[in-house]
Amino acid sequence: MSVPAPMAEAGLTHGGFYGHFKSKEVLATEACARAFDEKRLEYDSITARHGSDHGAARLEFIKRYTGKITATR
């Protein structure tokens, strides 16, 4: 995917994109890192709630990830 197409769809210029990110690869790297951090924090919260029952924690995480149950906040 090229940068100008999604930026135009968002009503922005591709120059604005490069003001925030040096390349599409940098954007992808940062997006993946953020998504990983969010899921890690969610898993930490789930494991804290389940204590030593790691199987139950994994099952809840997987169900949330696959959409089988919704998160409670």
ABEGO torsion letter per residue (X at the ends): XBAAAAAAAAGBBAAAAAAABABAAAAAAAAAAAAAAAAAAAAAAAAAAAEABAAAAAAAAAAAAAGABBBBX
